[in-house]
Amino acid sequence: MSELEFFGHIVDGVEVESLDGTRFDVWNPWKREVWAQAAEGSAADAARAVESSRRAFDEGDWPRLGRVERAKAIHKLADLMEARTDDLARLDSTNMAKPFEQAKHDVARSVWNFRFFADHQRDHCGEVYPMDSGHHTYSEFGPAGVVAAISPWNFPLMMASWKIAPAIAWGNTCIIKPSEDTPASVTLLGRLGAEAGLPPGVLNVLNGHGAPAGAALTADDRVDRVTFTGSSVTGKYVMASAATHLAPVSLELGGKGANLVFEDADLDNAVYWAVEAIFRNAGQICLAGSRLFVQDSIYDEFLARFVAAAEALTIGDPFDPATRFSSLASRRHFDKVSSYVTQAAELGGRIRTGGVATDGSWVVRPTIIDGLALDAAPYCEEIFGPVCVVNRFSTEEEAVHLANDTRYGLNAMLFTENLSRAHRVASNLRAGTVWVNCFFIRDLRTPFGGVGDSGVGREGGNFSREFFTEPKAVVMQIRR
């Protein structure tokens, strides 16, 4: 085996080993081999990162820079990311078997996150509140302090940038802890932050596992904000940990997205987006349309088209330009997703296509299942893989009821050419985002987050400003 790449922590703009020198292996899931090592963060490493960010916020220039100067610095980082697009994409493709073209798309989305929030904080200021009492009142939005951000493995760079960009744009300092499964691209991002001239401590990267590194980070009373994306179970622990020192939290958690296809839908469009919604990124998307409901009159035709489209996806090496679909991100996750496919068959579900690969790879083929009871675990629980459960509905009211019959509420989709129905159903769906005749289209000004077990709070545009700042009211007497 050739010499392994190494990804350390980034603290004070310098890449360092863990204080005790411990490392952990990083896997290439397509080849099923170790390709790199990363620094294993301890509680002491978390404390070191927090101390650095605390010092940068309390004593450094970053929170006190003018908005235009902060925007320039962040745009410089975005420029470096664009120049290193292939390198960043290569790391995500190697680290989690994401098709390379999709990884490059993720880099472009990440660059846009930084550019958007750089400009947003520059151009969006406080508000003035006219008063008749001889007073002048206005608001201002100052940085909150030190942000602890924990990002997931399914979109390693993009989800990290979604947290880092607004945090530092609004003048905070940030410690990002990427998933232990996918530390590579975020570490390179930290290196680029130093190269772009971000002051030491403004962007620190802490590698390691949720315990002890992540747990120590969220429990540190020097941390002012905690933002987390991951499972609903872990999110509850993060919220409890942050509550010990009353740090506000933003949690984007699990999902079991409903996809409603009405009989008047454009079927070509609905099938295309149904495939994208559950099989893109091998279904490892919290927003995945994993519960598909199709109206009775078109059920058979739609299902036949959907199965054919799933079977047409090219499965293979993520660096092959023809690949649309590759392996799952880890052996642990492959075992989890495989168990749901097995369970679905045992519970009477009909596997219309797909199933677990038998060639020793960590591939679960694009899988479509119908015939499951509405209380079956594969139907109710987040699988987070390329497994879609399909059911019929007869009426609009039934469709809305089925979609809302879940403890999750991150997103939903609906396909119809009836404008009134589109507005009516979208209004009645219990979800943070509803896509009509499309999927995964984002405007960074809009609120993003979920209800129920899908999370707490919203981020995006002014919603990110509210979370990553401390709004202040200033009241001045101007007339005695």
Secondary structure, 3 states (H helix, E strand, C coil): CCCCEEECEEECCEEECCCCCCEEEEEECCCCEEEEEEECCCHHHHHHHHHHHHHHHHHCCHHHCCHHHHHHHHHHHHHHHHHCHHHHHHHHHHHHCCCHHHHHHHHHHHHHHHHHHHHHHHHCCCCEEECCCCEEEEEEEEECCEEEEECCCCCHHHHHHHHHHHHHHCCCEEEEECCCCCCHHHHHHHHHHHHCCCCCCCEEECCCCHHHHHHHHHHCCCCCEEEEECCHHHHHHHHHHHHCCCCCEEEECCCCCEEEECCCCCHHHHHHHHHHHHHHHHHCCCCCCCEEEEEHHHHHHHHHHHHHHHHCCCECCCCCCCCCECCCCCHHHHHHHHHHHHHHHHCCCEEEEEEECCCCCCCEEEEEEECCCCCCHHHHCCCCCCEEEEEEECCHHHHHHHHHCCCEECEEEEECCCHHHHHHHHHHCCCCEEEECCCCCCCCCCCECCEECCEECCECHHHHHHHHEEEEEEEEECCC
